[in-house]
Amino acid sequence: MEGGSKFKMYLHDAVRLLTEHDIYGITTLYQFLNPDDPPIDINNESLKLWQEILANPSVSMLGYEYDDEVVSCCTLCVIPNMSRGMKPFGLIENVVTHPNYRKRGFATTLLKTAQSIAWELGCYKVMLLTGSQQESTLLFYKKCGFSVDKKKGFVVYR
């Protein structure tokens, strides 16, 4: 899905599918997503994984570009499904905006674009999990159309 031609009509002017060259910007953003994680070293292993992610037809890596820099990103996974009339469902993960660019509507546009792509791919629902307990973050996701009343999320870590 690299390049964005398949979803061009669903992409906002500033939102695009990420490419191999975006690995540097993404790894910077991910430091704000999980500050306790060690920085991602750009090496053969990480480059190979990034290429694998980009080549996966079930994954769309989306970024909001401002002043020639990706300042917000998210991952949309579309998962095949046997229930619900065999319609897939979408899962959005790793939503992050650089702190210097927050509260400008970039992530809202990014998430609305991700939803549009999911609907175009026939998803019957899109889910999003957040580890944040900040009321402002939870309100942000509600304003983007996500409900906390329909389902409950559970997570187990290794």
BALOBA-1460 file (C-alpha; in Angstrom, 3 decimals):
// residues 158
<rec num="1" residu="m" x="0.000" y="0.000" z="0.000"/>
<rec num="2" residu="e" x="3.010" y="2.243" z="-0.114"/>
<rec num="3" residu="g" x="2.532" y="5.445" z="-2.046"/>
<rec num="4" residu="g" x="-1.157" y="5.917" z="-1.331"/>
<rec num="5" residu="s" x="-2.597" y="5.569" z="-4.828"/>
<rec num="6" residu="k" x="-5.189" y="3.001" z="-3.728"/>
<rec num="7" residu="f" x="-6.656" y="5.372" z="-1.117"/>
<rec num="8" residu="k" x="-5.906" y="8.692" z="-2.776"/>
<rec num="9" residu="m" x="-9.543" y="9.807" z="-2.685"/>
<rec num="10" residu="y" x="-9.734" y="9.078" z="1.054"/>
<rec num="11" residu="l" x="-6.519" y="10.813" z="2.030"/>
<rec num="12" residu="h" x="-6.624" y="14.379" z="3.300"/>
<rec num="13" residu="d" x="-4.194" y="16.789" z="1.615"/>
<rec num="14" residu="a" x="-1.784" y="16.488" z="4.536"/>
<rec num="15" residu="v" x="-2.390" y="12.792" z="5.340"/>
<rec num="16" residu="r" x="-0.501" y="10.185" z="3.381"/>
<rec num="17" residu="l" x="0.599" y="6.599" z="3.542"/>
<rec num="18" residu="l" x="4.083" y="6.425" z="4.944"/>
<rec num="19" residu="t" x="7.068" y="5.184" z="2.941"/>
<rec num="20" residu="e" x="10.482" y="3.697" z="3.655"/>
<rec num="21" residu="h" x="11.941" y="7.191" z="3.981"/>
<rec num="22" residu="d" x="9.638" y="7.982" z="6.912"/>
<rec num="23" residu="i" x="11.359" y="5.591" z="9.314"/>
<rec num="24" residu="y" x="13.393" y="8.410" z="10.868"/>
<rec num="25" residu="g" x="10.347" y="10.558" z="11.589"/>
<rec num="26" residu="i" x="8.324" y="7.635" z="12.895"/>
<rec num="27" residu="t" x="11.016" y="6.497" z="15.296"/>
<rec num="28" residu="t" x="11.180" y="10.054" z="16.637"/>
<rec num="29" residu="l" x="7.413" y="10.152" z="17.138"/>
<rec num="30" residu="y" x="7.425" y="6.767" z="18.860"/>
<rec num="31" residu="q" x="9.731" y="8.201" z="21.529"/>
<rec num="32" residu="f" x="6.786" y="10.444" z="22.531"/>
<rec num="33" residu="l" x="4.366" y="7.518" z="22.368"/>
<rec num="34" residu="n" x="6.306" y="5.370" z="24.841"/>
<rec num="35" residu="p" x="8.948" y="7.542" z="26.536"/>
<rec num="36" residu="d" x="10.195" y="4.648" z="28.686"/>
<rec num="37" residu="d" x="11.083" y="2.523" z="25.651"/>
<rec num="38" residu="p" x="14.690" y="2.615" z="24.482"/>
<rec num="39" residu="p" x="15.146" y="4.659" z="21.286"/>
<rec num="40" residu="i" x="14.803" y="2.621" z="18.103"/>
<rec num="41" residu="d" x="18.156" y="2.155" z="16.440"/>
<rec num="42" residu="i" x="17.971" y="2.559" z="12.670"/>
<rec num="43" residu="n" x="19.876" y="-0.480" z="11.424"/>
<rec num="44" residu="n" x="19.386" y="-3.414" z="9.045"/>
<rec num="45" residu="e" x="16.984" y="-5.140" z="11.440"/>
<rec num="46" residu="s" x="14.733" y="-2.112" z="11.980"/>
<rec num="47" residu="l" x="14.822" y="-1.200" z="8.271"/>
<rec num="48" residu="k" x="13.822" y="-4.765" z="7.340"/>
<rec num="49" residu="l" x="10.937" y="-4.698" z="9.841"/>
<rec num="50" residu="w" x="9.770" y="-1.296" z="8.566"/>
<rec num="51" residu="q" x="9.775" y="-2.619" z="4.981"/>
<rec num="52" residu="e" x="7.841" y="-5.695" z="6.126"/>
<rec num="53" residu="i" x="5.209" y="-3.524" z="7.825"/>
<rec num="54" residu="l" x="4.845" y="-1.315" z="4.754"/>
<rec num="55" residu="a" x="4.518" y="-4.358" z="2.471"/>
<rec num="56" residu="n" x="1.773" y="-5.955" z="4.592"/>
<rec num="57" residu="p" x="-1.525" y="-5.461" z="2.709"/>
<rec num="58" residu="s" x="-3.473" y="-5.533" z="5.986"/>
<rec num="59" residu="v" x="-1.536" y="-2.598" z="7.463"/>
<rec num="60" residu="s" x="-1.739" y="1.074" z="6.552"/>
<rec num="61" residu="m" x="0.814" y="3.369" z="8.158"/>
<rec num="62" residu="l" x="-0.639" y="6.871" z="8.017"/>
<rec num="63" residu="g" x="1.089" y="10.143" z="8.715"/>
<rec num="64" residu="y" x="0.069" y="13.773" z="8.897"/>
<rec num="65" residu="e" x="2.695" y="15.912" z="7.204"/>
<rec num="66" residu="y" x="3.245" y="19.543" z="8.183"/>
<rec num="67" residu="d" x="6.117" y="21.661" z="6.868"/>
<rec num="68" residu="d" x="7.635" y="18.585" z="5.177"/>
<rec num="69" residu="e" x="7.721" y="16.669" z="8.473"/>
<rec num="70" residu="v" x="5.497" y="13.827" z="9.688"/>
<rec num="71" residu="v" x="4.162" y="15.268" z="12.945"/>
<rec num="72" residu="s" x="1.412" y="12.740" z="13.685"/>
<rec num="73" residu="c" x="0.933" y="9.085" z="12.793"/>
<rec num="74" residu="c" x="-1.151" y="5.997" z="13.405"/>
<rec num="75" residu="t" x="-1.360" y="2.393" z="12.298"/>
<rec num="76" residu="l" x="-4.542" y="0.965" z="10.789"/>
<rec num="77" residu="c" x="-4.802" y="-2.823" z="10.624"/>
<rec num="78" residu="v" x="-7.686" y="-4.386" z="8.710"/>
<rec num="79" residu="i" x="-8.344" y="-7.874" z="9.992"/>
<rec num="80" residu="p" x="-10.284" y="-10.499" z="8.005"/>
<rec num="81" residu="n" x="-13.244" y="-11.851" z="9.929"/>
<rec num="82" residu="m" x="-15.724" y="-14.735" z="9.610"/>
<rec num="83" residu="s" x="-18.491" y="-13.151" z="11.713"/>
<rec num="84" residu="r" x="-20.579" y="-10.089" z="10.852"/>
<rec num="85" residu="g" x="-21.232" y="-11.278" z="7.327"/>
<rec num="86" residu="m" x="-17.531" y="-11.947" z="6.808"/>
<rec num="87" residu="k" x="-16.805" y="-8.230" z="7.040"/>
<rec num="88" residu="p" x="-13.367" y="-7.250" z="8.336"/>
<rec num="89" residu="f" x="-12.772" y="-4.978" z="11.294"/>
<rec num="90" residu="g" x="-10.221" y="-2.236" z="11.744"/>
<rec num="91" residu="l" x="-7.844" y="-1.673" z="14.599"/>
<rec num="92" residu="i" x="-6.052" y="1.626" z="15.088"/>
<rec num="93" residu="e" x="-2.890" y="1.610" z="17.178"/>
<rec num="94" residu="n" x="0.164" y="3.759" z="17.913"/>
<rec num="95" residu="v" x="-1.577" y="7.118" z="17.608"/>
<rec num="96" residu="v" x="0.910" y="9.856" z="18.418"/>
<rec num="97" residu="t" x="1.442" y="13.521" z="17.633"/>
<rec num="98" residu="h" x="4.653" y="15.407" z="18.311"/>
<rec num="99" residu="p" x="4.055" y="17.553" z="21.443"/>
<rec num="100" residu="n" x="4.923" y="20.756" z="19.536"/>
<rec num="101" residu="y" x="2.038" y="20.094" z="17.116"/>
<rec num="102" residu="r" x="-0.764" y="18.956" z="19.399"/>
<rec num="103" residu="k" x="-4.195" y="20.590" z="19.627"/>
<rec num="104" residu="r" x="-4.128" y="21.709" z="15.980"/>
<rec num="105" residu="g" x="-6.517" y="19.076" z="14.593"/>
<rec num="106" residu="f" x="-3.798" y="16.983" z="12.938"/>
<rec num="107" residu="a" x="-4.578" y="13.757" z="14.814"/>
<rec num="108" residu="t" x="-8.320" y="14.294" z="14.349"/>
<rec num="109" residu="t" x="-7.836" y="14.503" z="10.592"/>
<rec num="110" residu="l" x="-5.526" y="11.485" z="10.710"/>
<rec num="111" residu="l" x="-8.069" y="9.346" z="12.596"/>
<rec num="112" residu="k" x="-10.961" y="10.424" z="10.373"/>
<rec num="113" residu="t" x="-8.852" y="9.444" z="7.352"/>
<rec num="114" residu="a" x="-8.045" y="6.062" z="8.908"/>
<rec num="115" residu="q" x="-11.766" y="5.496" z="9.488"/>
<rec num="116" residu="s" x="-12.566" y="6.431" z="5.874"/>
<rec num="117" residu="i" x="-10.044" y="3.890" z="4.637"/>
<rec num="118" residu="a" x="-11.478" y="1.225" z="6.940"/>
<rec num="119" residu="w" x="-14.986" y="1.910" z="5.664"/>
<rec num="120" residu="e" x="-13.752" y="1.766" z="2.060"/>
<rec num="121" residu="l" x="-12.218" y="-1.642" z="2.813"/>
<rec num="122" residu="g" x="-15.587" y="-2.885" z="4.079"/>
<rec num="123" residu="c" x="-14.912" y="-2.858" z="7.821"/>
<rec num="124" residu="y" x="-18.014" y="-3.047" z="9.959"/>
<rec num="125" residu="k" x="-16.250" y="-1.399" z="12.917"/>
<rec num="126" residu="v" x="-13.001" y="0.273" z="13.885"/>
<rec num="127" residu="m" x="-11.522" y="-0.187" z="17.350"/>
<rec num="128" residu="l" x="-8.876" y="1.784" z="19.156"/>
<rec num="129" residu="l" x="-7.161" y="1.099" z="22.454"/>
<rec num="130" residu="t" x="-5.304" y="3.683" z="24.493"/>
<rec num="131" residu="g" x="-3.128" y="3.282" z="27.520"/>
<rec num="132" residu="s" x="-3.670" y="6.906" z="28.450"/>
<rec num="133" residu="q" x="-5.728" y="7.734" z="31.506"/>
<rec num="134" residu="q" x="-5.617" y="11.474" z="30.788"/>
<rec num="135" residu="e" x="-9.120" y="12.887" z="30.545"/>
<rec num="136" residu="s" x="-8.080" y="15.126" z="27.629"/>
<rec num="137" residu="t" x="-6.930" y="12.097" z="25.620"/>
<rec num="138" residu="l" x="-10.104" y="10.162" z="26.371"/>
<rec num="139" residu="l" x="-12.248" y="13.165" z="25.393"/>
<rec num="140" residu="f" x="-10.231" y="13.521" z="22.189"/>
<rec num="141" residu="y" x="-11.019" y="9.933" z="21.156"/>
<rec num="142" residu="k" x="-14.699" y="10.427" z="22.019"/>
<rec num="143" residu="k" x="-14.773" y="13.563" z="19.840"/>
<rec num="144" residu="c" x="-13.319" y="11.448" z="17.018"/>
<rec num="145" residu="g" x="-16.348" y="9.161" z="17.262"/>
<rec num="146" residu="f" x="-15.004" y="6.351" z="19.431"/>
<rec num="147" residu="s" x="-17.258" y="5.044" z="22.186"/>
<rec num="148" residu="v" x="-16.262" y="3.651" z="25.567"/>
<rec num="149" residu="d" x="-19.777" y="2.313" z="26.145"/>
<rec num="150" residu="k" x="-20.027" y="-0.377" z="23.453"/>
<rec num="151" residu="k" x="-17.198" y="-2.742" z="24.371"/>
<rec num="152" residu="k" x="-14.538" y="-3.149" z="27.021"/>
<rec num="153" residu="g" x="-10.913" y="-3.687" z="26.139"/>
<rec num="154" residu="f" x="-8.678" y="-6.133" z="27.955"/>
<rec num="155" residu="v" x="-4.942" y="-6.457" z="27.538"/>
<rec num="156" residu="v" x="-2.424" y="-8.990" z="28.759"/>
<rec num="157" residu="y" x="1.304" y="-8.456" z="28.448"/>
<rec num="158" residu="r" x="4.019" y="-11.042" z="28.361"/>
